[in-house]
């Protein structure tokens, strides 16, 4: 990450991924084990492999959630940078076309 992104930092602190899903650690009442689910939870929610399953303590699960969130935000930042590069190329092409300096 080359630039500071306040949205990213605050979202990771609050367990929110780049798609806006907040990840919450729940306790299973029958056996006391913990698991992570997105909020709002849906039946078709996709849980990353790294945080699937039941865990004995939330302190074991939290670093895995942070790793997933960092990866999620890294992907989003890369996609935003790629889109910005495409927009810049399009702006340059439009500018050249207006100036009549486009290669023929």
Gaussian input, Z-matrix of N, CA and C with variables (Angstrom, degrees):
# hf/3-21g

backbone

0 1
 N
 C     1     B1
 C     2     B2     1     A1
 N     3     B3     2     A2     1     D1
 C     4     B4     3     A3     2     D2
 C     5     B5     4     A4     3     D3
 N     6     B6     5     A5     4     D4
 C     7     B7     6     A6     5     D5
 C     8     B8     7     A7     6     D6
 N     9     B9     8     A8     7     D7
 C    10    B10     9     A9     8     D8
 C    11    B11    10    A10     9     D9
 N    12    B12    11    A11    10    D10
 C    13    B13    12    A12    11    D11
 C    14    B14    13    A13    12    D12
 N    15    B15    14    A14    13    D13
 C    16    B16    15    A15    14    D14
 C    17    B17    16    A16    15    D15
 N    18    B18    17    A17    16    D16
 C    19    B19    18    A18    17    D17
 C    20    B20    19    A19    18    D18
 N    21    B21    20    A20    19    D19
 C    22    B22    21    A21    20    D20
 C    23    B23    22    A22    21    D21
 N    24    B24    23    A23    22    D22
 C    25    B25    24    A24    23    D23
 C    26    B26    25    A25    24    D24
 N    27    B27    26    A26    25    D25
 C    28    B28    27    A27    26    D26
 C    29    B29    28    A28    27    D27
 N    30    B30    29    A29    28    D28
 C    31    B31    30    A30    29    D29
 C    32    B32    31    A31    30    D30
 N    33    B33    32    A32    31    D31
 C    34    B34    33    A33    32    D32
 C    35    B35    34    A34    33    D33
 N    36    B36    35    A35    34    D34
 C    37    B37    36    A36    35    D35
 C    38    B38    37    A37    36    D36
 N    39    B39    38    A38    37    D37
 C    40    B40    39    A39    38    D38
 C    41    B41    40    A40    39    D39
 N    42    B42    41    A41    40    D40
 C    43    B43    42    A42    41    D41
 C    44    B44    43    A43    42    D42
 N    45    B45    44    A44    43    D43
 C    46    B46    45    A45    44    D44
 C    47    B47    46    A46    45    D45
 N    48    B48    47    A47    46    D46
 C    49    B49    48    A48    47    D47
 C    50    B50    49    A49    48    D48
 N    51    B51    50    A50    49    D49
 C    52    B52    51    A51    50    D50
 C    53    B53    52    A52    51    D51
 N    54    B54    53    A53    52    D52
 C    55    B55    54    A54    53    D53
 C    56    B56    55    A55    54    D54
 N    57    B57    56    A56    55    D55
 C    58    B58    57    A57    56    D56
 C    59    B59    58    A58    57    D57
 N    60    B60    59    A59    58    D58
 C    61    B61    60    A60    59    D59
 C    62    B62    61    A61    60    D60
 N    63    B63    62    A62    61    D61
 C    64    B64    63    A63    62    D62
 C    65    B65    64    A64    63    D63
 N    66    B66    65    A65    64    D64
 C    67    B67    66    A66    65    D65
 C    68    B68    67    A67    66    D66
 N    69    B69    68    A68    67    D67
 C    70    B70    69    A69    68    D68
 C    71    B71    70    A70    69    D69
 N    72    B72    71    A71    70    D70
 C    73    B73    72    A72    71    D71
 C    74    B74    73    A73    72    D72
 N    75    B75    74    A74    73    D73
 C    76    B76    75    A75    74    D74
 C    77    B77    76    A76    75    D75
 N    78    B78    77    A77    76    D76
 C    79    B79    78    A78    77    D77
 C    80    B80    79    A79    78    D78
 N    81    B81    80    A80    79    D79
 C    82    B82    81    A81    80    D80
 C    83    B83    82    A82    81    D81
 N    84    B84    83    A83    82    D82
 C    85    B85    84    A84    83    D83
 C    86    B86    85    A85    84    D84
 N    87    B87    86    A86    85    D85
 C    88    B88    87    A87    86    D86
 C    89    B89    88    A88    87    D87
 N    90    B90    89    A89    88    D88
 C    91    B91    90    A90    89    D89
 C    92    B92    91    A91    90    D90
 N    93    B93    92    A92    91    D91
 C    94    B94    93    A93    92    D92
 C    95    B95    94    A94    93    D93
 N    96    B96    95    A95    94    D94
 C    97    B97    96    A96    95    D95
 C    98    B98    97    A97    96    D96
 N    99    B99    98    A98    97    D97
 C   100   B100    99    A99    98    D98
 C   101   B101   100   A100    99    D99
 N   102   B102   101   A101   100   D100
 C   103   B103   102   A102   101   D101
 C   104   B104   103   A103   102   D102
 N   105   B105   104   A104   103   D103
 C   106   B106   105   A105   104   D104
 C   107   B107   106   A106   105   D105
 N   108   B108   107   A107   106   D106
 C   109   B109   108   A108   107   D107
 C   110   B110   109   A109   108   D108
 N   111   B111   110   A110   109   D109
 C   112   B112   111   A111   110   D110
 C   113   B113   112   A112   111   D111
 N   114   B114   113   A113   112   D112
 C   115   B115   114   A114   113   D113
 C   116   B116   115   A115   114   D114
 N   117   B117   116   A116   115   D115
 C   118   B118   117   A117   116   D116
 C   119   B119   118   A118   117   D117
 N   120   B120   119   A119   118   D118
 C   121   B121   120   A120   119   D119
 C   122   B122   121   A121   120   D120
 N   123   B123   122   A122   121   D121
 C   124   B124   123   A123   122   D122
 C   125   B125   124   A124   123   D123
 N   126   B126   125   A125   124   D124
 C   127   B127   126   A126   125   D125
 C   128   B128   127   A127   126   D126
 N   129   B129   128   A128   127   D127
 C   130   B130   129   A129   128   D128
 C   131   B131   130   A130   129   D129
 N   132   B132   131   A131   130   D130
 C   133   B133   132   A132   131   D131
 C   134   B134   133   A133   132   D132
 N   135   B135   134   A134   133   D133
 C   136   B136   135   A135   134   D134
 C   137   B137   136   A136   135   D135
 N   138   B138   137   A137   136   D136
 C   139   B139   138   A138   137   D137
 C   140   B140   139   A139   138   D138
 N   141   B141   140   A140   139   D139
 C   142   B142   141   A141   140   D140
 C   143   B143   142   A142   141   D141
 N   144   B144   143   A143   142   D142
 C   145   B145   144   A144   143   D143
 C   146   B146   145   A145   144   D144
 N   147   B147   146   A146   145   D145
 C   148   B148   147   A147   146   D146
 C   149   B149   148   A148   147   D147
 N   150   B150   149   A149   148   D148
 C   151   B151   150   A150   149   D149
 C   152   B152   151   A151   150   D150
 N   153   B153   152   A152   151   D151
 C   154   B154   153   A153   152   D152
 C   155   B155   154   A154   153   D153
 N   156   B156   155   A155   154   D154
 C   157   B157   156   A156   155   D155
 C   158   B158   157   A157   156   D156
 N   159   B159   158   A158   157   D157
 C   160   B160   159   A159   158   D158
 C   161   B161   160   A160   159   D159
 N   162   B162   161   A161   160   D160
 C   163   B163   162   A162   161   D161
 C   164   B164   163   A163   162   D162
 N   165   B165   164   A164   163   D163
 C   166   B166   165   A165   164   D164
 C   167   B167   166   A166   165   D165
 N   168   B168   167   A167   166   D166
 C   169   B169   168   A168   167   D167
 C   170   B170   169   A169   168   D168
 N   171   B171   170   A170   169   D169
 C   172   B172   171   A171   170   D170
 C   173   B173   172   A172   171   D171
 N   174   B174   173   A173   172   D172
 C   175   B175   174   A174   173   D173
 C   176   B176   175   A175   174   D174
 N   177   B177   176   A176   175   D175
 C   178   B178   177   A177   176   D176
 C   179   B179   178   A178   177   D177
 N   180   B180   179   A179   178   D178
 C   181   B181   180   A180   179   D179
 C   182   B182   181   A181   180   D180
 N   183   B183   182   A182   181   D181
 C   184   B184   183   A183   182   D182
 C   185   B185   184   A184   183   D183
 N   186   B186   185   A185   184   D184
 C   187   B187   186   A186   185   D185
 C   188   B188   187   A187   186   D186
 N   189   B189   188   A188   187   D187
 C   190   B190   189   A189   188   D188
 C   191   B191   190   A190   189   D189
 N   192   B192   191   A191   190   D190
 C   193   B193   192   A192   191   D191
 C   194   B194   193   A193   192   D192
 N   195   B195   194   A194   193   D193
 C   196   B196   195   A195   194   D194
 C   197   B197   196   A196   195   D195
 N   198   B198   197   A197   196   D196
 C   199   B199   198   A198   197   D197
 C   200   B200   199   A199   198   D198
 N   201   B201   200   A200   199   D199
 C   202   B202   201   A201   200   D200
 C   203   B203   202   A202   201   D201
 N   204   B204   203   A203   202   D202
 C   205   B205   204   A204   203   D203
 C   206   B206   205   A205   204   D204
 N   207   B207   206   A206   205   D205
 C   208   B208   207   A207   206   D206
 C   209   B209   208   A208   207   D207
 N   210   B210   209   A209   208   D208
 C   211   B211   210   A210   209   D209
 C   212   B212   211   A211   210   D210
 N   213   B213   212   A212   211   D211
 C   214   B214   213   A213   212   D212
 C   215   B215   214   A214   213   D213
 N   216   B216   215   A215   214   D214
 C   217   B217   216   A216   215   D215
 C   218   B218   217   A217   216   D216
 N   219   B219   218   A218   217   D217
 C   220   B220   219   A219   218   D218
 C   221   B221   220   A220   219   D219
 N   222   B222   221   A221   220   D220
 C   223   B223   222   A222   221   D221
 C   224   B224   223   A223   222   D222
 N   225   B225   224   A224   223   D223
 C   226   B226   225   A225   224   D224
 C   227   B227   226   A226   225   D225
 N   228   B228   227   A227   226   D226
 C   229   B229   228   A228   227   D227
 C   230   B230   229   A229   228   D228
 N   231   B231   230   A230   229   D229
 C   232   B232   231   A231   230   D230
 C   233   B233   232   A232   231   D231
 N   234   B234   233   A233   232   D232
 C   235   B235   234   A234   233   D233
 C   236   B236   235   A235   234   D234
 N   237   B237   236   A236   235   D235
 C   238   B238   237   A237   236   D236
 C   239   B239   238   A238   237   D237
 N   240   B240   239   A239   238   D238
 C   241   B241   240   A240   239   D239
 C   242   B242   241   A241   240   D240
 N   243   B243   242   A242   241   D241
 C   244   B244   243   A243   242   D242
 C   245   B245   244   A244   243   D243
 N   246   B246   245   A245   244   D244
 C   247   B247   246   A246   245   D245
 C   248   B248   247   A247   246   D246
 N   249   B249   248   A248   247   D247
 C   250   B250   249   A249   248   D248
 C   251   B251   250   A250   249   D249
 N   252   B252   251   A251   250   D250
 C   253   B253   252   A252   251   D251
 C   254   B254   253   A253   252   D252
 N   255   B255   254   A254   253   D253
 C   256   B256   255   A255   254   D254
 C   257   B257   256   A256   255   D255
 N   258   B258   257   A257   256   D256
 C   259   B259   258   A258   257   D257
 C   260   B260   259   A259   258   D258
 N   261   B261   260   A260   259   D259
 C   262   B262   261   A261   260   D260
 C   263   B263   262   A262   261   D261
 N   264   B264   263   A263   262   D262
 C   265   B265   264   A264   263   D263
 C   266   B266   265   A265   264   D264
 N   267   B267   266   A266   265   D265
 C   268   B268   267   A267   266   D266
 C   269   B269   268   A268   267   D267
 N   270   B270   269   A269   268   D268
 C   271   B271   270   A270   269   D269
 C   272   B272   271   A271   270   D270
 N   273   B273   272   A272   271   D271
 C   274   B274   273   A273   272   D272
 C   275   B275   274   A274   273   D273
 N   276   B276   275   A275   274   D274
 C   277   B277   276   A276   275   D275
 C   278   B278   277   A277   276   D276
 N   279   B279   278   A278   277   D277
 C   280   B280   279   A279   278   D278
 C   281   B281   280   A280   279   D279
 N   282   B282   281   A281   280   D280
 C   283   B283   282   A282   281   D281
 C   284   B284   283   A283   282   D282
 N   285   B285   284   A284   283   D283
 C   286   B286   285   A285   284   D284
 C   287   B287   286   A286   285   D285
 N   288   B288   287   A287   286   D286
 C   289   B289   288   A288   287   D287
 C   290   B290   289   A289   288   D288
 N   291   B291   290   A290   289   D289
 C   292   B292   291   A291   290   D290
 C   293   B293   292   A292   291   D291
 N   294   B294   293   A293   292   D292
 C   295   B295   294   A294   293   D293
 C   296   B296   295   A295   294   D294
 N   297   B297   296   A296   295   D295
 C   298   B298   297   A297   296   D296
 C   299   B299   298   A298   297   D297
 N   300   B300   299   A299   298   D298
 C   301   B301   300   A300   299   D299
 C   302   B302   301   A301   300   D300
 N   303   B303   302   A302   301   D301
 C   304   B304   303   A303   302   D302
 C   305   B305   304   A304   303   D303
 N   306   B306   305   A305   304   D304
 C   307   B307   306   A306   305   D305
 C   308   B308   307   A307   306   D306
 N   309   B309   308   A308   307   D307
 C   310   B310   309   A309   308   D308
 C   311   B311   310   A310   309   D309

   B1=1.4504
   B2=1.5180
   B3=1.3182
   B4=1.4469
   B5=1.5286
   B6=1.3194
   B7=1.4534
   B8=1.5191
   B9=1.3263
   B10=1.4576
   B11=1.5175
   B12=1.3170
   B13=1.4570
   B14=1.5196
   B15=1.3313
   B16=1.4639
   B17=1.5235
   B18=1.3441
   B19=1.4664
   B20=1.5218
   B21=1.3197
   B22=1.4647
   B23=1.5215
   B24=1.3294
   B25=1.4662
   B26=1.5263
   B27=1.3221
   B28=1.4686
   B29=1.5204
   B30=1.3177
   B31=1.4628
   B32=1.5233
   B33=1.3228
   B34=1.4631
   B35=1.5274
   B36=1.3259
   B37=1.4694
   B38=1.5245
   B39=1.3410
   B40=1.4675
   B41=1.5276
   B42=1.3496
   B43=1.4682
   B44=1.5234
   B45=1.3315
   B46=1.4613
   B47=1.5205
   B48=1.3381
   B49=1.4674
   B50=1.5300
   B51=1.3110
   B52=1.4615
   B53=1.5261
   B54=1.3051
   B55=1.4653
   B56=1.5232
   B57=1.3365
   B58=1.4570
   B59=1.5198
   B60=1.3266
   B61=1.4683
   B62=1.5218
   B63=1.3138
   B64=1.4609
   B65=1.5219
   B66=1.3288
   B67=1.4544
   B68=1.5192
   B69=1.3379
   B70=1.4591
   B71=1.5225
   B72=1.3267
   B73=1.4693
   B74=1.5218
   B75=1.3190
   B76=1.4618
   B77=1.5225
   B78=1.3317
   B79=1.4648
   B80=1.5215
   B81=1.3249
   B82=1.4524
   B83=1.5239
   B84=1.3243
   B85=1.4635
   B86=1.5291
   B87=1.3383
   B88=1.4601
   B89=1.5181
   B90=1.3319
   B91=1.4614
   B92=1.5293
   B93=1.3302
   B94=1.4555
   B95=1.5201
   B96=1.3320
   B97=1.4593
   B98=1.5309
   B99=1.3199
   B100=1.4676
   B101=1.5212
   B102=1.3296
   B103=1.4593
   B104=1.5258
   B105=1.3306
   B106=1.4616
   B107=1.5201
   B108=1.3325
   B109=1.4598
   B110=1.5195
   B111=1.3394
   B112=1.4645
   B113=1.5221
   B114=1.3135
   B115=1.4533
   B116=1.5179
   B117=1.2848
   B118=1.4574
   B119=1.5272
   B120=1.3062
   B121=1.4645
   B122=1.5280
   B123=1.3197
   B124=1.4574
   B125=1.5186
   B126=1.3071
   B127=1.4547
   B128=1.5205
   B129=1.3372
   B130=1.4577
   B131=1.5374
   B132=1.3305
   B133=1.4698
   B134=1.5292
   B135=1.3216
   B136=1.4619
   B137=1.5279
   B138=1.3257
   B139=1.4604
   B140=1.5267
   B141=1.3287
   B142=1.4644
   B143=1.5316
   B144=1.3233
   B145=1.4670
   B146=1.5218
   B147=1.3261
   B148=1.4634
   B149=1.5238
   B150=1.3323
   B151=1.4657
   B152=1.5309
   B153=1.3342
   B154=1.4650
   B155=1.5111
   B156=1.3119
   B157=1.4519
   B158=1.5143
   B159=1.3337
   B160=1.4619
   B161=1.5240
   B162=1.3164
   B163=1.4592
   B164=1.5249
   B165=1.3213
   B166=1.4645
   B167=1.5228
   B168=1.3323
   B169=1.4670
   B170=1.5270
   B171=1.3276
   B172=1.4647
   B173=1.5329
   B174=1.3184
   B175=1.4633
   B176=1.5315
   B177=1.3209
   B178=1.4641
   B179=1.5239
   B180=1.3122
   B181=1.4609
   B182=1.5284
   B183=1.3174
   B184=1.4664
   B185=1.5292
   B186=1.3432
   B187=1.4727
   B188=1.5353
   B189=1.3213
   B190=1.4600
   B191=1.5261
   B192=1.3229
   B193=1.4603
   B194=1.5277
   B195=1.3278
   B196=1.4767
   B197=1.5293
   B198=1.3269
   B199=1.4708
   B200=1.5264
   B201=1.3364
   B202=1.4601
   B203=1.5286
   B204=1.3397
   B205=1.4600
   B206=1.5275
   B207=1.3207
   B208=1.4683
   B209=1.5266
   B210=1.3210
   B211=1.4624
   B212=1.5183
   B213=1.3201
   B214=1.4585
   B215=1.5289
   B216=1.3181
   B217=1.4636
   B218=1.5213
   B219=1.3413
   B220=1.4672
   B221=1.5282
   B222=1.3400
   B223=1.4725
   B224=1.5241
   B225=1.3306
   B226=1.4607
   B227=1.5239
   B228=1.3325
   B229=1.4682
   B230=1.5199
   B231=1.3277
   B232=1.4661
   B233=1.5314
   B234=1.3286
   B235=1.4594
   B236=1.5276
   B237=1.3185
   B238=1.4715
   B239=1.5229
   B240=1.3319
   B241=1.4639
   B242=1.5252
   B243=1.3258
   B244=1.4582
   B245=1.5313
   B246=1.3231
   B247=1.4629
   B248=1.5261
   B249=1.3231
   B250=1.4616
   B251=1.5270
   B252=1.3346
   B253=1.4638
   B254=1.5291
   B255=1.3380
   B256=1.4707
   B257=1.5279
   B258=1.3316
   B259=1.4616
   B260=1.5271
   B261=1.3239
   B262=1.4630
   B263=1.5284
   B264=1.3259
   B265=1.4651
   B266=1.5254
   B267=1.3152
   B268=1.4631
   B269=1.5323
   B270=1.3418
   B271=1.4617
   B272=1.5277
   B273=1.3286
   B274=1.4626
   B275=1.5330
   B276=1.3298
   B277=1.4641
   B278=1.5197
   B279=1.3318
   B280=1.4716
   B281=1.5220
   B282=1.3152
   B283=1.4549
   B284=1.5329
   B285=1.3299
   B286=1.4605
   B287=1.5266
   B288=1.3300
   B289=1.4676
   B290=1.5358
   B291=1.3192
   B292=1.4684
   B293=1.5220
   B294=1.3225
   B295=1.4600
   B296=1.5216
   B297=1.3133
   B298=1.4468
   B299=1.5205
   B300=1.3351
   B301=1.4699
   B302=1.5150
   B303=1.3149
   B304=1.4578
   B305=1.5242
   B306=1.3100
   B307=1.4548
   B308=1.5257
   B309=1.3483
   B310=1.4552
   B311=1.4910
   A1=108.02
   A2=116.80
   A3=120.00
   A4=112.78
   A5=119.32
   A6=121.21
   A7=109.58
   A8=114.59
   A9=120.22
   A10=109.18
   A11=116.69
   A12=122.57
   A13=107.34
   A14=116.74
   A15=121.19
   A16=111.44
   A17=117.43
   A18=120.23
   A19=110.31
   A20=115.51
   A21=120.79
   A22=110.55
   A23=117.02
   A24=121.13
   A25=111.78
   A26=116.67
   A27=119.93
   A28=111.20
   A29=116.59
   A30=119.96
   A31=111.25
   A32=117.24
   A33=119.74
   A34=109.78
   A35=116.28
   A36=120.31
   A37=111.13
   A38=116.58
   A39=121.55
   A40=112.94
   A41=117.05
   A42=123.35
   A43=113.40
   A44=117.42
   A45=122.12
   A46=108.43
   A47=116.58
   A48=119.51
   A49=110.60
   A50=116.33
   A51=121.68
   A52=112.40
   A53=117.94
   A54=121.69
   A55=111.91
   A56=116.97
   A57=121.12
   A58=115.23
   A59=116.97
   A60=119.26
   A61=109.32
   A62=115.84
   A63=121.01
   A64=107.67
   A65=116.76
   A66=121.23
   A67=109.22
   A68=115.35
   A69=122.05
   A70=109.00
   A71=115.62
   A72=120.97
   A73=107.56
   A74=115.48
   A75=122.41
   A76=109.25
   A77=116.47
   A78=121.26
   A79=108.52
   A80=116.09
   A81=122.04
   A82=107.29
   A83=117.43
   A84=120.73
   A85=113.11
   A86=117.87
   A87=119.21
   A88=112.63
   A89=117.03
   A90=118.59
   A91=113.74
   A92=118.49
   A93=121.81
   A94=115.44
   A95=117.33
   A96=119.86
   A97=109.99
   A98=116.46
   A99=122.41
   A100=110.79
   A101=115.06
   A102=121.30
   A103=108.31
   A104=116.58
   A105=121.86
   A106=109.81
   A107=115.15
   A108=122.45
   A109=108.66
   A110=117.45
   A111=119.00
   A112=110.49
   A113=116.00
   A114=121.07
   A115=107.20
   A116=122.45
   A117=126.49
   A118=111.86
   A119=115.16
   A120=121.57
   A121=109.20
   A122=114.24
   A123=120.56
   A124=108.58
   A125=115.93
   A126=121.24
   A127=110.90
   A128=116.76
   A129=120.79
   A130=113.27
   A131=117.14
   A132=120.58
   A133=110.26
   A134=115.05
   A135=121.02
   A136=107.79
   A137=115.59
   A138=121.64
   A139=107.65
   A140=117.77
   A141=119.68
   A142=111.39
   A143=116.19
   A144=121.32
   A145=112.32
   A146=116.83
   A147=119.89
   A148=113.18
   A149=118.44
   A150=119.54
   A151=113.00
   A152=116.91
   A153=119.96
   A154=110.41
   A155=115.99
   A156=121.35
   A157=113.29
   A158=114.46
   A159=122.17
   A160=109.67
   A161=115.97
   A162=122.53
   A163=109.18
   A164=116.24
   A165=119.98
   A166=112.84
   A167=117.52
   A168=120.68
   A169=109.90
   A170=116.50
   A171=119.50
   A172=112.04
   A173=117.34
   A174=120.41
   A175=111.73
   A176=118.25
   A177=121.44
   A178=111.48
   A179=116.23
   A180=121.70
   A181=112.63
   A182=117.59
   A183=121.34
   A184=113.60
   A185=120.65
   A186=119.05
   A187=112.66
   A188=117.80
   A189=120.92
   A190=110.71
   A191=116.52
   A192=120.87
   A193=109.35
   A194=117.04
   A195=120.92
   A196=110.61
   A197=117.21
   A198=120.58
   A199=110.68
   A200=116.62
   A201=120.66
   A202=110.73
   A203=117.15
   A204=120.90
   A205=111.15
   A206=117.40
   A207=120.48
   A208=110.66
   A209=116.92
   A210=120.67
   A211=111.86
   A212=116.64
   A213=121.90
   A214=110.37
   A215=116.44
   A216=120.41
   A217=111.31
   A218=118.44
   A219=121.01
   A220=110.47
   A221=116.32
   A222=120.58
   A223=110.91
   A224=116.08
   A225=120.27
   A226=110.87
   A227=116.97
   A228=120.42
   A229=110.79
   A230=116.99
   A231=120.77
   A232=110.46
   A233=116.83
   A234=120.48
   A235=110.66
   A236=117.29
   A237=120.55
   A238=111.08
   A239=116.94
   A240=120.53
   A241=110.72
   A242=117.08
   A243=120.77
   A244=110.48
   A245=116.88
   A246=120.87
   A247=110.67
   A248=117.15
   A249=120.49
   A250=111.15
   A251=116.83
   A252=120.04
   A253=111.13
   A254=117.01
   A255=120.60
   A256=110.74
   A257=116.92
   A258=120.36
   A259=110.88
   A260=116.24
   A261=120.54
   A262=111.01
   A263=117.15
   A264=121.34
   A265=109.74
   A266=117.49
   A267=121.09
   A268=110.49
   A269=117.66
   A270=120.98
   A271=110.63
   A272=116.03
   A273=120.13
   A274=111.32
   A275=116.54
   A276=120.80
   A277=110.51
   A278=117.12
   A279=120.60
   A280=110.92
   A281=116.29
   A282=120.55
   A283=110.41
   A284=116.88
   A285=120.85
   A286=110.83
   A287=116.61
   A288=120.14
   A289=110.19
   A290=117.86
   A291=120.66
   A292=111.02
   A293=116.39
   A294=120.92
   A295=112.39
   A296=116.94
   A297=121.50
   A298=112.89
   A299=116.32
   A300=120.10
   A301=112.56
   A302=116.94
   A303=119.80
   A304=109.73
   A305=116.54
   A306=121.20
   A307=109.60
   A308=114.99
   A309=118.67
   A310=111.08
   D1=117.65
   D2=-174.99
   D3=-92.39
   D4=-29.12
   D5=-179.73
   D6=-119.63
   D7=153.21
   D8=179.36
   D9=-78.03
   D10=130.69
   D11=-180.00
   D12=-123.53
   D13=105.94
   D14=-176.58
   D15=-62.55
   D16=-39.53
   D17=178.73
   D18=-58.52
   D19=-44.02
   D20=-179.81
   D21=-61.84
   D22=-49.37
   D23=-176.40
   D24=-63.31
   D25=-44.24
   D26=179.41
   D27=-67.17
   D28=-39.32
   D29=-179.68
   D30=-66.08
   D31=-42.53
   D32=179.07
   D33=-64.43
   D34=-39.19
   D35=178.25
   D36=-61.34
   D37=-33.45
   D38=-178.54
   D39=-98.34
   D40=12.34
   D41=178.79
   D42=62.18
   D43=39.61
   D44=178.57
   D45=-110.67
   D46=128.38
   D47=179.77
   D48=-84.50
   D49=178.77
   D50=-175.56
   D51=-67.13
   D52=-18.82
   D53=178.86
   D54=-90.80
   D55=0.77
   D56=176.91
   D57=90.50
   D58=8.18
   D59=178.87
   D60=-88.78
   D61=129.29
   D62=176.23
   D63=-89.65
   D64=129.43
   D65=-179.48
   D66=-96.87
   D67=123.97
   D68=-175.07
   D69=-117.77
   D70=138.59
   D71=176.03
   D72=-92.87
   D73=122.51
   D74=179.80
   D75=-109.38
   D76=153.75
   D77=175.59
   D78=-105.38
   D79=133.27
   D80=176.35
   D81=-78.28
   D82=122.31
   D83=-173.92
   D84=-71.38
   D85=-26.85
   D86=-178.43
   D87=-72.09
   D88=-43.73
   D89=-172.78
   D90=-122.48
   D91=0.41
   D92=176.75
   D93=76.09
   D94=6.38
   D95=178.83
   D96=-82.49
   D97=159.81
   D98=-177.08
   D99=-109.00
   D100=153.15
   D101=174.87
   D102=-149.68
   D103=159.10
   D104=-178.82
   D105=-109.24
   D106=139.15
   D107=176.73
   D108=-140.34
   D109=149.74
   D110=176.24
   D111=-76.63
   D112=154.02
   D113=176.80
   D114=-123.63
   D115=118.32
   D116=8.46
   D117=-75.97
   D118=140.84
   D119=-177.65
   D120=-85.74
   D121=139.00
   D122=177.25
   D123=-130.23
   D124=159.13
   D125=179.83
   D126=-63.32
   D127=-36.87
   D128=-177.06
   D129=-93.60
   D130=19.21
   D131=-179.89
   D132=-63.28
   D133=138.37
   D134=179.03
   D135=-98.83
   D136=118.42
   D137=179.25
   D138=-97.93
   D139=127.81
   D140=178.94
   D141=-60.50
   D142=145.98
   D143=-178.77
   D144=-56.01
   D145=-34.75
   D146=-175.19
   D147=-67.97
   D148=-21.85
   D149=-178.56
   D150=-119.16
   D151=9.40
   D152=176.74
   D153=-68.49
   D154=155.01
   D155=172.90
   D156=97.59
   D157=-172.76
   D158=-178.69
   D159=-106.39
   D160=142.94
   D161=-176.84
   D162=-125.36
   D163=150.53
   D164=-176.80
   D165=-76.32
   D166=-30.49
   D167=-178.91
   D168=-141.36
   D169=145.39
   D170=175.72
   D171=-60.99
   D172=-29.60
   D173=-178.75
   D174=-66.75
   D175=-21.03
   D176=174.87
   D177=-81.54
   D178=-31.15
   D179=-176.20
   D180=-84.30
   D181=-33.40
   D182=-175.04
   D183=-58.69
   D184=-44.83
   D185=178.47
   D186=-63.35
   D187=-31.72
   D188=177.44
   D189=-68.53
   D190=-38.15
   D191=176.67
   D192=-64.83
   D193=-42.96
   D194=178.96
   D195=-60.86
   D196=-41.83
   D197=177.89
   D198=-61.95
   D199=-43.86
   D200=177.83
   D201=-62.08
   D202=-43.39
   D203=-179.52
   D204=-63.55
   D205=-42.51
   D206=178.01
   D207=-61.13
   D208=-43.10
   D209=177.38
   D210=-63.28
   D211=-41.16
   D212=179.10
   D213=-61.75
   D214=-45.86
   D215=179.94
   D216=-70.23
   D217=-34.44
   D218=176.56
   D219=-61.34
   D220=-43.65
   D221=178.16
   D222=-62.07
   D223=-43.98
   D224=-179.47
   D225=-64.96
   D226=-41.11
   D227=178.79
   D228=-64.19
   D229=-40.45
   D230=179.04
   D231=-64.98
   D232=-41.49
   D233=178.69
   D234=-65.32
   D235=-40.10
   D236=178.10
   D237=-64.77
   D238=-40.92
   D239=179.04
   D240=-64.98
   D241=-40.05
   D242=178.87
   D243=-64.94
   D244=-42.95
   D245=178.65
   D246=-63.86
   D247=-38.28
   D248=178.37
   D249=-65.53
   D250=-40.00
   D251=176.55
   D252=-62.26
   D253=-41.03
   D254=178.10
   D255=-63.42
   D256=-42.18
   D257=178.85
   D258=-63.63
   D259=-39.64
   D260=179.33
   D261=-64.01
   D262=-42.88
   D263=178.07
   D264=-63.06
   D265=-41.92
   D266=179.54
   D267=-65.09
   D268=-40.24
   D269=177.60
   D270=-61.68
   D271=-44.66
   D272=179.42
   D273=-62.71
   D274=-41.91
   D275=179.15
   D276=-63.75
   D277=-41.93
   D278=178.13
   D279=-64.68
   D280=-40.53
   D281=179.90
   D282=-64.01
   D283=-43.50
   D284=178.44
   D285=-64.54
   D286=-39.24
   D287=-179.86
   D288=-65.97
   D289=-38.85
   D290=178.59
   D291=-67.71
   D292=-39.55
   D293=-178.33
   D294=-76.58
   D295=-14.27
   D296=-178.39
   D297=77.89
   D298=20.79
   D299=-179.30
   D300=-102.01
   D301=13.10
   D302=-179.45
   D303=-68.37
   D304=142.57
   D305=178.92
   D306=-69.04
   D307=138.45
   D308=-178.77
   D309=-113.13

